[in-house]
């Protein structure tokens, strides 16, 4: 145990006062006249012993009171409760959480600026020979080497202010790795963070008694936030001249209800639709915005609201891509089944290709929005797997089945159409009471899975057409074929709208937006890269350009992004300086939550993980104090000595009052 104010120990000389008083009292004699003392001889002897013991106990209690009071004013603290860095073997680490939530308003500026200024003050109070490691969510290699005081102050000024959300256990593991890598046996780490609940994770942290932690929690002056959490399109069919609706999820992270919140939809930088939304406290609300696409190509869009002080999640960017033509591929080895080609071949809106199942061009297949298999028995298991992979990537695949073991040869007609299903929203406007529906002479008995939708049923209740969601696309299973020996489906009025709707769904939107830190790779099916082609990512103003890693997967290009996108916004994917795709990147909404770890439980949480905590301090507690003094003042030992002094005082009162 050490003392912050050791000069106060001179006050222990005050112990001479009660000792002198007691010695004086022991020498005083009082003369009492009594006629006959013979009968009181024994009682007098016993009272003298008791009185002497009472005086001795009182003296000890008074001395204890003085000692405890002096020690309390001397401010005792544990010797290991201060930063004591051996410049040869130890290092001082500073971790500043530079995620988006740290941009919240503090009483002065922002939490991030408060953390940076406090850290600079700490560095200035250490010895110039102390070495430092600067940590942030950005994991910048340039900061993660032993720096001197001047270098550390310079790097604090240059620190990146836009870091991704990172769990605290990842930061601690990285600091431990750097400590060992640079050969330091001991370290003290100052942790500046708002300790957001879903980021404050100390699971699987390696216990290390050589690492001491100083926890510096920061708290925003206002803990409320409104955010645009998600955006999606009501209809997957995207074509120029067709109206659509974007659905928006807005969340209120505060406790107060918000009414009439303005919400805007902008396209190509211009506001095209607006609405208002009411959101209860700690709730979310969904609202729709109507829009009309005027042209094909890539259209940058954003849904935004106005909120302060946390603004990074006020806008959600996305891209709508429409193609001038849709590619339809039919796997058909027979000239007797030309029906699919008759729907698409002469329409300029569609690029129709017929392939023999025995000679398939996989590059053409990868670019198709709709793939029709006229006879399912004509493809093998490997090709079926390839087609399902295409569906998972966003295409529609339609199988006309003639390959079942259980074939029903009873003639029957379609009986029920699931008009309430979204597939038929713009396919059938009105179904007459006695409509002429397809008739089948034989069909395969299909067994739909629990997640499949039966779109058309036969008279006996068995499915004629099933839709299954597979990844980003759909698989459609017909229980019959277009051969007239099986059905009259090709001649029925329902056949053409069914085929057109499947092509439109397959040509609809894919992934309209990406999330930084979560989407590590993206699969593209229309890049057509060769070994000599350059692939680049560039932002809108050209200030950032990156050549991402990529690889071919089943005639598709998988592009890896990892954490290389520097900030949210729109980015062009270019092949040989030609724009192939426009991508919208948004910040993760993990930082939007206003749930923070309780500062009173931070020390216990760190120590439970096996990390000794020197102190839990506010950033301004370092200002105007010597660093050791600021750390020592977090000690609670002085409170125990005050308690001892009070107990000694109460003991003295009890002895004098009740000991007769």
N, C-alpha and C positions, 0 to 999 in steps of 0.2 A: 504494500500500500504506500502511495506517495501523497504529498500534499501540494495543492495548487498555491496556497499562501502559507508556506512554512514559517514565516516570521510571526504568525499568530501563536505559534507554540510557546513564545516567551510568556504568554499569559498564564501558562501553567504555574508560574511562580506565585500566582494568587492562591495556590494550595496552602501557602504558609498562613493565610488568614484564619481559616477554620481550625487549623492545627493549633495556632497560638491561642485562639479563643477557648478551645477545649482544654488546653493545658492550664490556662488561667482559671477556668472553672473548676478543675480538679484540685487546685491548691486553695480554693476558698473554703473556709470553715464557718459554720454557723453554730453558735452556742445556744443550746436549748436546755432550760432548767426543768428537771423532773424530780419528784420527791423520792421515788424508789425505782431504780433502773434494773434491779435484780430480775424482775419478771420479764423485762424486754430485751434481755441480753441476746437471746437466740434470734429474735425477730430483727434486731438491729444488724446482726451479722448477715442475715439473708438479704435484707434490703440494700446493704452496701454493695454486695456482689451484683444484684440485679441492676442497681443504678449505674454501676461502672460499665456493665454490658450495654445498657441502653445508650450511654454516652458514646461508647465506642462505635456502635451501629450508626448512630446519628453522624458521627465524624466521618465514617466511611461513605455514607450516602451523600454528605455535603461535598466530600472530595470527588466522588463519582460525578456529581452534577457539574462541578467546575471542569473536570477533565473532559466530559462528553461535550459540554458547550464549547470549550476551546477547540476540540478536534472538529466539531461541526463547522466553526468559523474558519478553520484552516483548510477546508474543502478537500477531504480525502478522496482519492480515486485509485483504481487498480493500475498498476504499472503498465499492464498490457493494453490499457484502454486509450493509448495515444499512438499516433503514427511515428514509429521509430524505424526508419529505413537505413539500413547499412548500404552505403553507396556502392560497395563492391558486390554485395550479394542480393540486394533488394531493388525493387522498382515500384514506382507509384503509377497505378493505372487510373484513367478517367474514362468512364463510359457515359456518354450523353445520348439518350434516346432521341434520335432526330426523326421520328416518325411523324405522321400528319397530326396526330392528336396533340402533340407537343406544341403545335402552333396556336393552341387555345390562348385566350387572353388571360394574363396574370394581372396583379394589381399595378404593375409597372408597364411591361411591354407584352412579351409572350413567354410561355414556359421555357421554350427553347433558348431564348435570349437570356433569361434569368439563369438557366443552367450554365450557359457558356461564360457569362460574366463571373459567376461564382467559381467556376473551375479555374478561370484565369487568376482570380484572387488567391486561390489555394496554391497554384504554381508559383506565384510571386512570393509567397510566404515560406516556401521550402528553400533549402540550400541550393545555390547555383549548380552544385555538382550532382544533384539528384537526377535520376533518369526516369523517363516517362514512357508510357504506352497510351495512345489515344484510341478509344474504341467508339464505334457508332454502328447504327443499323446498316450502314452502307458497306461495312467491312472493307474500307479502303486500304489497300496494301501500303500505300505511301505513308500512312499514319502508324502502321503496326511494326515499328522498329524502335529501339531505345533512343529517345531524343533527349537533348539537354533542355535547359529551361527556355532558352531563346527560341529553339526550334518548336517546342511545345506551344508556346504562346502564339507563334506564327501559324501553326497548324490549327489551333483553336479558332483563329480569325478566318482561316480559309475553309473551315469545315463545311461539308455538304449539308445543306439544310433540308433536303428532300430525301429521306431514307424510307425504305419499305418497312412494313410491320415485321418485326422479328421477335420470336419468343426469347425471354430472358435466359433460359437454359442454354440456348445456342450461343449467346454472347459470353456467358461464363465459361462454357467449354472452350470457346475460341481463345479467351484470355488465358486460360490455364495452359492451352497448347502453346501460345506465344511465350508465356513465362518460362515454360520448360525449354522451348526451342532456343531462347536467348540465354539460357543458363542461370536464371535467377532462382535462388532458394526460397525467398520470401517476397511477398508483395502486399500492398494495400490498394484496394480498388474502391474508388468513389463512384457510386452508381446514382446517376441523375435520371429520373424517369417519373412519369405520372402513374406508373404501375397499373396500366389498364388491365382489367380483370382477365380478358382472354389472351393477353400477352404475358402476364405474370405467371410463368410456368417454371417451377424449379424441380420438376420430376427428372429423374435420371441424371441429376447434376452430381459430378464426382466430388465427394467430400474431401476437403483440403484444409488442414489446420494451418498450413503455411500461408494461406491467403486470408487476409483480414478485410472485411467489407465495411465501408461507411455508406449507409443508405441515406440518400437525399431525396425524399419524395416532394413532388411539386403538384400543386392543385390549382385548377383554373378558377377564376373569380365567378364565372357563370358555367354551370354544368348542364347545358341543354343543347340539343342539336337536332336539326331536320336534315334528312338525306334522301336522295333519289337512289334507291337500292337496286332496282332492276327494271329492265325494259324488255318487252317482247311484242311480237306482232300477232294480231288476232287471226290473220289468215296466212297460210304459207304460200299462197299464190301471189307472186309479185310480177306485174307487167305494167309497162308504161300505159297511162290512161285509165288504170283501174284504181278505184279508191280502196283504202285499207285503214286500219286502226292500229295505233300503237298503244299498248297497255303499260302503265307505269305504276310501280310500287313505291309509295312515299312513306317513310317512317319518322315518327316523332320520338326522339330519345329523351325528351324532358317530361316533367310531370304535369305541365299545364296544357290544356286543349288549345289547338291552333285552328282558327276558322278563317275561311276565305283566302287560303294561301295561294298566290298566283303561281301557275305552272305553264311554262312555254315550251313549244316544240319548234326548233329551228332546223331548216334544211338548206344546205349550201350557204350557211351564215345568215340566213334571213328567217325571221319569225313567221311561221306559216299557220300555227294554231295555238290557242291559249285556252286555259280553263282555270278553275279554282278548286281547291280540295280542302276538306275539313278532316283533321286528324286528332283523335283523342290522345291524351298523355300516355306514353309508353305503349302506343299502338301503331298499327300500319293501316294505310288506306290505299285502295286500288282505283285508278281513274283512267279513262280512255281519251285519246286525242285522234281525231280524223285527219287524214292527209290524202293527197293525190300525187302520184308520181307523174311527172311530165315527160321524162326522157329515160332512155336506157343508160346503163353504166353504173358507176359508183356514186352514190349520193351520201355525203357526210351529214349526219344528223346529230342533234343533241336535245335532250330534255333537261330543263334547268329550273331552279327556284332560287329565291334570295333568302340567305340565312347568315347570321353573324354570331360568334366570331369564327366558328369552324366552317370553312368554305370549300375544302377539297372535295367533299361528297355532294355538293349542291348541283352538280351537272353530271349527266351520264351520256357519254358519247357512243354512237353506234353508226354503222354503215349499212345502207340498203343497196344491194347489187342486183340489177336486172340485166338479162342478156337479150340482145337483139333477136336471137334465135335459140331454140331449145333442141338439143341433140337427142334423137330417139334411135335406139338400136334394137333390131329384132333378130333373135336367134331362131332361124327357120331354114331347114334344109329342103323344104318341099315347095314347089311352085303351085301346088294345089291349095295353098293357104295364103293368098295374097291380101287378106283383109286388113291387117294392120297397116301395110304400106298404102292401101287405098285411103286411109284416114289422114296420113301425114305427108305422103310423097309429094303432092302438088301444092302444099301450103308453104309459103316462104318463111313463115314464122318457125318452121321446124326443119331441122337438118336430119333427114331420115337415112339410115344405113341398115341394109339387111346382110346378115352374116350366116354362113353355114356353121353349125355348131362344131364341125370338125376342123374348121379353119378360122379361128377367132383372133382378131387383132385386139390385144389387151389394151393398147394405148387408146384406141377408139372407145373401147368399153369403159375405160376409166373416166372419159369425158362425158359420158351419157347421163342425161337427167332421167330418162326412162329406158328400161331394158325389158323387152317383152320376150318371154320364152314360149313359143307357140305350142311346143310339145315337150313337157317336162321330162319325158323319157329319153329325149335326145341328148341330154347332158349328163356327165358323170359326176361323181361326188366331189371331185376336185374343183370342177367348174362351178358347181352349186355353191361351194364355199367361197369362191371368188366373187360370185354374184351377191352373196350375202354381205361380203366385205364392202362391196360397192354401195349396198343399201345402208350399211352402217355409216358410210362416209357422207350420205345425204341423198343418194339417188332413190328412185322408185323401181322396184323389180316386180313384174307381173308374171306369174306362172299359170299356164293353162295345163291342168293336170290330166295325164292319161296313164299315170304310172302307179296307180294304187292297186293293192291286192284285192281289196273289197270294192268291186265295181257293181253298182246297181244299174240293171238294164231296164228298169221300169220307166216308162215315159211319164213325165210330169212337168209341170210349169212352175215358174217362180211365183211365189205367193205373197211374200212379205218383203218390203223394202224399208230399211231403217231410216225413215225420212228425218228423224230427229238428230241423226248423226251429222257432224260438221262436214263430212265428205260431200253430202248431198245439198249443202246450203245453196250453192249456185249451179247445181247440175239439173235438178228437177224443181221447177217452180210450182207445179201443181200436178198431182197424180189423179187421173180420172178414176172413177169407181170401178169400172171394168176395163182397166188398161190392158193393152196387149203386151204382156211380159214374156221374156224368153222361155222357150220350152226345151227340155233336155230329153234325149232318148236314152242316154246312159251317162252316169256320173260317178266320180270317185267319192267315197265317203271320207270327208275331212273331219278332223277332230281338233277344233280350235282350242288353243291354250287359254288360261285364265286372263291373260293380258291382251287377247285378240278381240277384235270387234267383228261381228257377223253383219255385213252390210245387206246381203240378200239371202233369203231362205226359200227353199222349195216347198211344195205342198206337204211333204211328209215332215217338215220342220228341220231337215238337214240343211247345212249351209251350202249356198252356191258361190258366194264371194265373201272372202275373209280379208280383213286388213290387220296387219301386225306392225307395230312400231319397232324398228331395229336401228339402234344408234340414232343417227340424225335423219335417217330415211324411213321408208316403208316397204313392206313386202305385201303383195296382193296375191291371194291364192284363189283361182277359179276351179271349181269342182268338175269342170268339163272343158272341152276344147272347142275351137272354132270350126272343126271338121263337121260337115252336115250330117255325118253318121252319128255324131255325138249330140249336136244341138243346133238350133237356129239362131244362136246368140249373135253371129256375125251379121245376120239380116235384120235383127231387131233394132228399133229406134234407140234403145238404151246403150248400144255398143259404142257409138261414136262419142257421146258425152263422157262415158266412163273412161275411154282412152285419153281424151283431151284433159280431163281433170287429173288423171294420174301423171301426165306429162307436166302439167302446170305445178303440181305439188313437188315433183322432182326438180323442177326448175325454179323452185322458190328459194327463200333465203336460207343460207346456212347459218353459221355462227356470226351474229351481227356485231359482237363486241368481245373483247378479251380483257382479262383482269391481270394486272401486274403482280408478279409473285406467285400466281396460281397457274396460269397457262404457260407451261414450259416449252411446249412444242405444238405446232399447227400443221395439219395435213392438207395439201393442195393437190387437186387432181387435174389441173389444166395448165401447169407451168411448162411442161415439155422440155425440161432441162437436158442439155448435153454436157459432156465433160468440159467443153470450152466456154460455157456460158457463165457469166458473173451474176450473182444474186446479191441484192443490196436492200437494206432497210434505211429509209430516210424520212426525217420529219418534214413538216410543212414548209418551214423556212430554210431548210437545207443546212442548218447548223449542226445536225447530228446525222452521221451515216455509219452504217455497220454492215459488214459482210457476215451474215450468220452462218453457222454450221448447218448442213443439210445432208439428207441421204434419200435414196430412192427406196420406196416400199410398194411393191406390186404396181409399178408404173405411176405411182403418186410420189410427190416430193414432200418429205417431212422436214420442216424448218424448225430449228431449235433456237429458242429465245433466252431461256434461263432467266437471269435477272438483269439483262443487258439493256432493256428499255429504260431510259433515264427518267422519263416523266410521262404523265398521262397526256393523251392527245391523239391526233391522226398521223399515221405513218404509211408511207408508200412502200409497197414491195415491188422492187424493180428487177427486171431481167434484161441485162445489156442496155440499161438506161430507158427501157420501156416499162411503163407502169402496168403491172399485172393485177395488183389488188391494192385496195385502200383499206387499212386496218385501223380500228378504233380501240385504244387502250385506256382503261380506267383504273383508278386507284382502288385497292381492296377496301371493302366496307367493314373489315375487322376493326379499323380505327374509328369507326363511327359510334361505337357503343360508349355510353357514358357510365360505364361500370368500372370502378377503380378499387384496387386493393386497399383495405383499411390500414392506415399508417401505423396504428397501434399494434397490429399483428405482423408487421413486416419483419421485425427483428426475430420473432419466434419462427417465422416461415424460413428465413435464411438459416438460422441455427438448426432447425429440424433437418435441413438439407446438408448439414455438416460444414457450414461456412460460418466461422466466428464473426460476429458483428461488433465493431468497436462502438458505433453510435448510430442513431437515427436522428438526422438533423435537418433543419430547414436551410435553404441555400443562403439566406441572409445572416445566419448565425456565425458564419465565418468572417463577415465584414467587421472591420474595426477591432478584431481580436487576433492575438497570436494563435496559430493553428493548434498548438498543444493546449492552450487555455480554452479554446472553443470546444475541443474534444473532451477535456477533463470536466468541463461544466455540464456535460451530459450525465456525469456520474450521479448515482442516487445514494452513495454511501453516507453523505452528510445528513440525509434524512433519518437514517438509522441512529446516528449519534444524537440528533435532536430528540428522537424518541427515548433514547436511554436517559438523556438529561431530564426529560419530563417525568419518566418513571422514578428516577432518583429523588426528584423533588416531591412527588406524591408519596414515596416511601418515607421520606423524612417527616412529612406532615402526619402520616399515619402513626409513625413511631411516637412522636411527641404528643399526639392527641389520645391515642388509645392504649399505649403501653404504660400501665400504672404500676 
